[in-house]
């Protein structure tokens, strides 16, 4: 009996390519993004038996990222040597349960759902835990709108804001420190007002310091009010053109920017620029410095073209007054390049960033941290332009510098190594991706602890890479660890959604191991969780239905398989995605099921429709799904040549 084809769970290259948004260009604030190579082969879905998953997974000589002999390769090799021992340290699959710091994840078949947390009073299913988490996250019901400036691959593989990855090391100033400082400043201000009067400069200085404290604890309304009071006093006492008054006004603009009152901040900066130019001349470096702040505010507001125009004026002044070798020149050029990336001009951005790297290397030294930062920015530009060889080359150079300066456990090294893993995963080098993710996992656990949800993210992506490289048992262990953390420690909607993603992966892994009954249970749970989350059915639920149809078919439940595949087809049609490779795969699977049920005409109709989808999608005769479709049609007596 032929085996149904299936696209496996997680961020497959087919899904990434079909869902890619051409407008996604820039990750605001982090300047990083990933796109997927637009190759027809990348859109393939692999199948359980006929398409020889194991041989495809083992092939590491993919297009997209070439090997090199750089020193960072040696670092990755060292990680690879430890991969086996690290995986062996995970709980054994044969023990029946996973012991962890969060409790025991039961594998008992007595419960309605295969995975449940045990406590002395009652047994809760994952589904009920998810429902409770959703109810506790009502404030996040209306999920944050997708940031279209973030490339799809970046949103898919690294959905958390960059600051979350190191949040354990960057805590807000505790109240035990803030309160004494606030009380001290208030007391000083009260005494100064009583002694000198409210409009004394000494009172203004204390008022500004108190405003800085409120800005630090993100009470922006109070901070703005206090800084406005300070500016008023400095202006009245010293005059608009006094440097202290202008400095106080710049600080007011910074607080307004922190409060996201961008129009007010731009107005404040512009006033200072105009006044400074009137005092020092049009080419004043002081005015240029404030103009840089205004350009950053314009960027945050989304006015990228105006920000570029402003920075070009600043660059002209700096080059003329300070010279090309001054660090400020390279900083401005860097910012201009980032803005070109944000508007999608990758050619111009990469050309600028190449010069920035050379300039920083010449003025600061080839191993300076600033050079590594620019190399990371340059790699991001190449990623957006889908030039993965160049992106990887620059990331490895940056990693080597960061490792030498800060050590492999540093935040910068971990983030860069993760991006290396993302590119390897997106381009099909799954063994290398697994090695990179293993290094990231060690760093995350050291920085955030064993049970942080971000650690679960890394377990998840490590598991996907292990599964794709044919190491299903290790992938299974990592997925269990991820599920354990998400269910026990998940705190936001992303964590709850990742429970569904993990369930899908576990369902796929059960299918790979021939455990179709377990796969069916897991995929049904996944669909139930996605329904509770209120997620749109396309693409994730449709993918689960497709995999569920395969599992039912392999269990010889043809009628159920047919129903699930029809449901999946309907989802694609409602979403208007009938040109997707995934839709063609559903049709192919329907044809296989119809053939098993001896419904020859329906089988032919489904297969010919699938053939049309694959041909229109640009698949050649070597494409596994197209080849499978042709083989079945020829077995049925149809003479077809491509």
Buried (B, 14 or more C-beta within 10 A) or exposed (E): EBBBBBBBBBBBBBBBBBBBEEEBBBBEEBBBBBBBBEBBBBBBBBBBEBBEBEEBBEEBEBEBBEEEEBEBBEBBEEBBEEBEEBBEEBBEBEEEBBEBEBBBBBBEEEBEBBBBBBEEEEBBBBBBBBBEBBEEBEEEEEBEEEEEBBBBBBBBBBEBEBEBBBBBEEEEEEEEEBEEBBEBBEEBBEEBBEEEEEEBBBBBBBBBBBBBBBBBBEBBEBBBBBBBBBBBBBBEBBEBEBEBBBBBBBBBBBBBBBBEBBEBBBEBBBBBBEBBBEBEEEBBBBBBBBBBBBBBBBBBBEBBEBBBEBBEBBBEBBBEEBEEEBBBBBBBBBBBBBBBBBBBBBEBBBBBBBBBBBBBBEBBEEEBBBBBBBBBBBBBBBBBBBBBBBBBBBBBBBBBBBBEBBEBEBBBBBBBBBBBBBBBBBBBBBBBBBBBBBBBBBBBBEBBEBBBBBBBBBBBBBBBBBBBBBBBBBBBBBBBBBBBBBBBBBEBBBBBBBBBBBBBBBBBBBBBBEBBEBBBBBBBBBBBBBEBBEBEBBBBBBBBBBBBBBBBBBBEBBEBBBBBBBBBBBBBEEBEBBEBBBBBBBBBBBBBBBBBBEBEEBBBBBBBBBBBBBBEBEBEEEBBBBBBBBEBBEEEEEEEEE
